[in-house]
């Protein structure tokens, strides 16, 4: 199942939220996707906030956060990105966080 989150699944909330959510019920995985021109840090904040907003309704799903940015993609070993990954995994065991430049590298 796929959902438009910002302005769709979550409407009128003051919090920032990601663009899309794709759920796979057979493996209990949920992919939260944010598309940005740049500002990968803002994209990650939006992803984290959306997971936080929906975590009670999605307890059985493992969140996988994906930011797709056109410019300014950090290296996978970039320390701030590594710290964000560690934070996500500590909150949601099995979760992943990726920042990519192309969508086909995301899932």
C-alpha positions as CSV (number, residue, x, y, z in Angstrom):
1,X,0.0,0.0,0.0
2,X,1.2,3.5,-0.7
3,X,0.1,6.8,0.8
4,X,0.7,10.4,0.2
5,X,1.6,11.6,3.8
6,X,2.0,15.4,3.6
7,X,-1.4,16.7,2.8
8,X,-2.9,13.2,2.5
9,X,-2.5,10.8,5.4
10,X,-1.6,13.6,7.8
11,X,-3.5,16.9,7.1
12,X,-3.4,20.1,9.0
13,X,-0.8,19.1,11.5
14,X,1.7,21.7,12.4
15,X,4.6,19.2,12.5
16,X,6.8,18.6,9.5
17,X,6.2,15.3,7.8
18,X,7.5,13.3,4.8
19,X,6.0,13.0,1.4
20,X,5.2,9.3,1.0
21,X,4.8,6.1,2.9
22,X,4.9,2.6,1.3
23,X,3.9,-0.3,3.4
24,X,4.6,-4.0,2.7
25,X,2.3,-6.1,4.9
26,X,3.9,-9.4,4.0
27,X,7.2,-8.5,5.5
28,X,6.0,-5.7,7.9
29,X,8.2,-3.0,6.4
30,X,7.3,0.6,6.0
31,X,9.3,2.9,3.8
32,X,9.0,6.6,4.6
33,X,10.1,8.7,1.7
34,X,11.0,12.4,1.5
35,X,11.9,14.1,-1.8
36,X,14.1,17.2,-1.7
37,X,16.1,19.4,-4.0
38,X,18.7,19.8,-1.3
39,X,18.8,20.1,2.5
40,X,19.2,16.4,3.3
41,X,19.2,17.3,7.1
42,X,15.7,18.8,6.8
43,X,14.5,15.7,4.9
44,X,15.8,13.5,7.7
45,X,14.0,15.6,10.3
46,X,10.8,15.3,8.4
47,X,11.2,11.5,8.1
48,X,12.0,11.1,11.8
49,X,9.0,13.3,12.8
50,X,6.6,11.3,10.5
51,X,7.7,8.0,12.1
52,X,7.2,9.5,15.5
53,X,3.7,10.7,14.6
54,X,2.7,7.3,13.2
55,X,4.6,4.9,15.4
56,X,1.6,4.0,17.6
57,X,-0.5,3.0,14.6
58,X,2.4,1.1,13.0
59,X,3.8,-0.9,15.9
60,X,4.1,-4.1,13.8
61,X,6.1,-2.4,11.0
62,X,9.8,-1.7,10.9
63,X,10.5,1.8,9.6
64,X,12.9,2.5,6.8
65,X,13.6,6.1,6.2
66,X,14.6,7.3,2.7
67,X,15.6,10.8,1.7
68,X,16.1,11.4,-2.0
69,X,17.9,14.7,-2.6
70,X,19.0,16.1,-5.9
71,X,22.1,17.9,-4.6
72,X,24.3,17.7,-1.5
73,X,24.1,14.0,-0.8
74,X,26.5,13.2,2.1
75,X,29.0,10.4,1.9
76,X,27.6,7.3,3.7
77,X,30.4,7.6,6.3
78,X,29.7,11.2,7.0
79,X,29.7,11.4,10.9
80,X,26.4,13.4,11.3
81,X,24.6,11.0,9.1
82,X,26.1,8.0,10.9
83,X,24.9,9.5,14.2
84,X,21.4,9.9,12.8
85,X,21.4,6.3,11.7
86,X,22.5,5.2,15.1
87,X,19.7,7.2,16.7
88,X,17.0,5.7,14.4
89,X,18.2,2.2,15.1
90,X,18.3,2.7,18.9
91,X,14.6,4.0,18.8
92,X,13.3,1.4,16.2
93,X,15.3,-1.9,16.1
94,X,15.9,-3.0,12.6
95,X,15.2,0.4,11.1
96,X,17.3,1.9,8.4
97,X,18.1,5.5,7.2
98,X,19.5,6.2,3.8
99,X,20.1,9.5,1.9
100,X,20.5,9.0,-1.9
101,X,20.5,11.0,-5.1
102,X,18.5,8.5,-7.2
103,X,15.3,6.8,-6.3
104,X,16.3,3.4,-7.7
105,X,19.1,3.3,-5.1
106,X,16.6,3.9,-2.3
107,X,14.6,0.7,-1.6
